[in-house]
Amino acid sequence: MLRAMFLAIGTFVALCGLLLFRVDRIVLTPPETGDPAILSTISRPLDDGCREIDPPGWLPYTLASTGLLTMLYSVAMPRRESG
């Protein structure tokens, strides 16, 4: 169970990192029920009410390598002894 969790988390993080290689910025439409607090810390407002996330250049490399290392760790984990 733990092995599958690490594999799933590593896959998700690696895919997010690989996605960011192709994306320069992310524009979010305004939410209907107010801004969550986390959005004000990771994004900046635009003139039309939308919010923009501009990830730094090092983030895709970091996420992709962290995800791949987590997947390798999940494969290298020792199996449970049954008995």
N, C-alpha and C positions, 0 to 999 in steps of 0.2 A: 504494500500500500504506500509506504514511504517512497519507494523507488518510483512508482507511477506519479506521485505528487511532484517530486523533483523533476522528472522528465516533462511533465505538463508545464510547470513554471518555467523551466529552461526554454521550452519550445515557444511559449508566449513571449518571453523577454527577447529571444533571438529574432522572432518574427517582427516584433516592434522595432528592433534595431535595424533590421533589413528594410523595413518600410521607410524608415527615416532617411535612408540613403537616397531615396527618390523624391522626398518632400522637402521643400525649402521653408515653408511656413504653413501653419494650420489656422484657418479662420473658422471661428465658432459663431453660430447664430445666437442671438440673445435668448435666454431661457424664459419660459412663460411665468415662472413663479419666483423670480428674483435670482440674484447671483449667489452661487455657493462660495464660501469663503476661500476655498482652494484656488478658484479661478483667478482671484485678484492677485495671488502670489505668483502664479506661473504664466500669466498672460497680461497683455496690455489692451486697453480699450481703443477702438477705432472710432472714427467720426460718425459712422452710421449705426452705432450701438452694438456692433459685433465685437468680439474679442479675438485677438491674434496671439498665437503661440509661435515664437520663433526659436526653435531648438538650436543650441550651439553646435558647431561643427564636429566636436568630439563625441557627442552623444550617440550617434549611430554606431560608431566603433565600440564604445563602451558597452552598450546594450547587446550588440551582436556577440561580442566576445564573452560577456558575462553569461548570456544565455547558452552559448555553446559549451562553456566550461561546466555549467550546471548540468547540462545534458550528459556530458562525459562523466561527471561525478555520479549521476544516477545509474549509468551503465556499469561503472566500476564498483558500486556498492556491493558488499557481500550479501549473498542470498541467505534467507533465514534457514536455519536448520530445523527440519521437521522431525518431531519425535517425542 
